[in-house]
Amino acid sequence: MNSYTRITHLQIVVASLSVVFALAFRTGLAQEDYAAELPRVPPTPPSETLKDFHIAKGFQIQLVASEPLVNSPVAMEWAADGSLFVCEMRGYSEDQDAGISRISRLVDTDRDGIEDTSTIFVDGLLWPTGLFPWEGGLFVGDAPNLYYFRDTDGDGTADQREVVLTGFGTSNVQGLFNSFRWGLDNRIHIACSSTGGMIRRPDQPESAGVNVRGRDIALDPRTGEFELTSGAAQHGMCFDNWGRKFVSSNSNHLQQVMYEDHYISRNQWLQPAPARVSIAEDGPQAEVFRTSPIEPWRIVRTRLRVSGKSRGPIEGGGRAAGYFTGATGVTIVRGDAWPESFQGMAIIGDVGSNLVHRKRLHANGLKWIGKRVDTNSELVTSSDIWFRPAQFANAPDGSLHIIDVCREVIEHPKSLPAEIKQHLDLTSGRDRGRLYRLIPDDFKYRPTPNLRSATDEELVNTLAHPNAWHRETASRLLVERQSTAHRSLREMTRQPTSALGRLHALAVLDGIGKLNTEIVLSRLSDSHPMVRRFAIRLAEKVPANNALRTELATLASDPSVEVRYQLAFTAGSIQEFDRTPVLASIIRQNPTDRWMQTAVQSSVGTGAGELFSALLSATSDSRLSQMIGRLASQISQQNHESDTRLALDAVLKLSPQEGRFALPILGQLLQTRSRSGSVLHQLASAGELTAIDQVMDEMLASLEQLALDESASNAIRVNAISNLRYAAPSQVSKILPALTNSRHPMEVQRAAMTTWGRFDSPQITTTLLEEWSGFSPSLRETAAEILFAKPDRLLALLTAIDSGDIPMSELSRSRLQVAAKSKDSSIHQLSTHLLNSSGSKDREKVVQSYQNSLQIDGDMDRGRQLFTTHCANCHRLENHGHEIGPNLATVKARGADFILANVLDPNREVNPQYLNYVALDINGRTLTGMITDESATSITLQRAESAKDELLRVDVELLQSTGMSIMPEGFEAQLNRQAMADLIRYLLEVK
């Protein structure tokens, strides 16, 4: 039955409750006991569940297993013999210590496609979230431990238990490590999620733990050794057929992982592009189309939050739906039962909206794009709120299996007010669970083979199977057995009709230690670009000879950008490889691509001077300026004389007329000339930089004129001002102070303030404080960041506030709270005094005092102007502003109450993604912002106006979270009730 045409009893109840609650709120009726308003939602029996689904045309859904065979499933894997192991997290969400979770083994005894028996393989677990078969046993993730279990006596129950790793985080039940996946590198890849941890072997002391924050791991199942990898999304990680990695995190539902962390760690001076990026065309918090009703408890919770009786983000009008809020289990379709047009499609669940979403992936250079397939609908929806699709699996029969946790309430327990929680049962559903098979209409079931009984020769042939489970299981078994079918594997690498067969044969040969230079060399010219790409990567593992080096060099002009991308990484790992011309050729083809820049620079941990010289001497192409500038910065900091001299010689060949292109490069190259002991300092002392200084002075003189030329465009002036950061302090102090004046455009003012702020000049403190009242709110934020960066400046700012020269309301309370933690006693005392003297404003009382703004008619145009003035620093709408904070396109679904509460009380419940951090660098600067990217070598902090600081780890002395949102408190000082009504109307009605 089409669930769009059915009106359930629950929907009628919810609709009635919405009206009652709205009336009760408007008339001020107090509600102390909410039991009557919180009807429990009964589960749908397994025999009736299929009628609640709405499936996209051309597909069907079948029930494969249900309670009592399976309870609270969160992950599943088929063993090589065809049996199905299911991870049952029965302790979700508050009963971790009860030890009631387990691993069950399901078997389809009559081979009809429906599981009919279940036995408990492992019992007494806490919060298990992932598993993977290996050598007849199972790796099981049960934070804080990663276990290996095995049944050695054949009774169906594991009797061997070993802790392989420990230290995985347990602080968030919805952020535990998960998604165990077999990689082409013959390792088990594991998503470490948001809780991270300090990971170590159990026989090691805690001090030996490796911090996995911001990254995943790859485990060698044979040795127990692990390596940090890029990733760290919350729940859901997968590979496509060719090894591309995709992840999902709550509202940021589809992301691509762009490179592996170990390449980045080769060059500690590299500030890489983001490792993980959102690729959904419709944005991270994309719209979804659920067919299930809103649960009654959500409506009550909204009312309580609006009234101030409960803390937490307000879900407008009881409707917390319409966009991704709980994205889980991203999986790429790789089953051969699906039509060819669906291969490689991304499948994502939303456990809060009871649906399964799909996107088709399109190549777009290195970063792919995921485009919605269904118009105003989804691949799968259910009207049953118990349907919780948490994970998916490409099955042996070629279908896609859906893992349904089947819970009445999936919400994090800390997000439920006590008044509501006492009337709910968060254990409701622990005795239930569903596994579904999603199939095309013409599907014909294929029984799962017992590959464990297959011979090595049969497994080699299976490497070319069209179904992913067959290929990966065969690969894993051949590696487990350390197969001796070397000849057959070599023949498979030349198999003409199956590129995937060739790919997996190469991977297995690597896994059994039988890969050689000849085999790799033969595949560098493979007809399929993804086989060529993989062969390039494998070239790092075999002895290099002249033939291999020559063939690698020819691939610098390969038509596939992904082949060139891998070559850029690999070039730094091949012995005696003439990498400079190869890297130069690669980057010239994609000069502005940040990921290609990252790959190229990762390969010049040494020898950056040669590449710098090659790129600069060949062309002054402005598109290469960023890449050359990054190399210049590395050369300066690396402090190798040979590289430095090569770079200086190349720069001397430039003419002063090339200043806009060359000055940023020259400035970054010379940044350490004043550092005692540096090569540049020695050269300057010896008078060897005279010619360079002359060229630079001529370039700076030209830029000075541009900066002061009021007839030039703002963009040209801003660029010129930015490049003046390479001038001498005395030179800057003559030009920039006047440009901070309000008669200049705001962009020019900000550029002048930011550039001037880079210098240790007491004059900037005086100027910014004197001109403070003339700055716009946006410029005051910039000025505050500059003054916050140095202790002497910060003390002057706090003194000005204390004396009343600057209103207390113009510095966010969160900044004062950070300042109060300063080790400088004067700053600590003064900021603490200011905090105490201002009084702790009760955010809930502030929200309550603005409730009448919800009844005031707002003006759309005034609201748009208020957004531009107060919000566009961190949010983007109508192609205006900066998308740093949450996507505001979703607020229509959340309503006016949500906007009001989050503007006035941004720290009610902070998403870890938007936490504000404080960093102290080796130059004494204090920098703030949210961490938008983290790699082996760098950390990126981002704040208002998309301002970024990319910090090398070697330059960071301290990094800590403030525990507060990047959005400041205190907007009531700038927005009266009418203004709030105007802003709310704009946000709700903007297209």
Secondary structure, 3 states (H helix, E strand, C coil): CCHHHCCCHHHHHHHHHHHHHHHHHHCCCCCCCCHHHCCCCCCCCCCCHHHHEEECCCEEEEEEEECCCCCCEEEEEECCCCCEEEEECCCCCCCHHHCCEEEEEEECCCCCCCCCEEEEEEEEECCEEEEEEECCEEEEEECCEEEEEECCCCCCCCCEEEEEEEEECCCCCCCCCEEEEECCCCCEEEECCCCCEEEECCCCCHHHCEECCCEEEEECCCCCCEEEEECCCCCCEEECCCCCEEEEEECEEEEEECCCHHHHCCCCCCCCCCCEEECECCCCCCECCCCCCCCHHHHHHHHHHHHCCCCCCCCHHHCCCCECCCEEEEEECCCCCCCHHHCCCEEEEECCCCEEEEEEEECCCCCCEEEECCCCCCCEEECCCCCCEEEEEECCCCCEEEEECCCCCCCCHHHCCHHHHCCCCCCCCCCCCEEEEEEECCCCCCCCCCHHHCCHHHHHHHCCCCCHHHHHHHHHHHHHHCCCCHHHHHHHCCCCCCHHHHHHHHHHHHHCCCCCHHHHHHHCCCCCHHHHHHHHHHHHHCCCCHHHHHHHHHHHHCCCHHHHHHHHHHHHHCCCCCHHHHHHHHHHHCCCCHHHHHHHHHCCCCCHHHHHHHHHHHCCCHHHHHHHHHHHHHHHHHCCHHHHHHHHHHHHCCCHHHHHHHHHHHHHHCCCCCCCCCHHHHHHHCCCCHHHHHHHHHHHHHHHHHHHCCCCCHHHHHHHHHHHHHCCHHHHHHHHHHHCCCCCCHHHHHHHHHHHCCCCCHHHHHHHHHCHHHCCHHHHHHHHHHHHCCHHHHHHHHHHHHCCCCCHHHCCHHHHHHHCCCCCHHHHHHHHHHHHHHCCCCHHHHHHHCHHHHHCCCCHHHHHHHHHHHHCCCCEECCEECCCCCCHHHHHHHHHHHHHHHHHCCCCCCCHHHEEEEEEECCCCEEEEEEEEECCCEEEEECHHHCEEEEEHHHEEEEEEEEEECCCCCHHHCCCHHHHHHHHHHHHHCC
